[in-house]
Amino acid sequence: MITTGLLISLDSPNSKVAERLRAHPAMSVGEVADRWLPVAVEAGDDESCRELHDWIAAQPGVAFVDVVHVNFEEPVADSNPLLRP
C-alpha cells in the first residue's frame, strides 16, 4: 500500500475540484484554504499511484500537484507469527 500526501494548487478558490476528488474512493480530501487543497491518496502499487496523480493533475481547475509525503507500507504476512502485531 502506498499513501501519498498531496497539496493541490487550484486555479481558483471556488473550484469544484474538491467535490470531484471526494467522490473517488481512494482519496481523503481536506478543506480548500485560499487556492490550496490537501489530499491523501491510497494506492496498491506505484503504477496505480502514478495514474491517480495524473488523473488529479488533468482535472479542470487544477493548476499543479505537489507531492509532500509518500509512505510505503509492506503487507504483513498472516502466516508468519513473528510479523503479527
Secondary structure, DSSP 8 states (H G I E B T S, - for coil): -EEEEEEEEES-TT-SHHHHHHTSTTEEE---BTTEEEEEEEESSHHHHHHHHHHHHTSTTEEEEEEEEEEE-----TT-GGG--
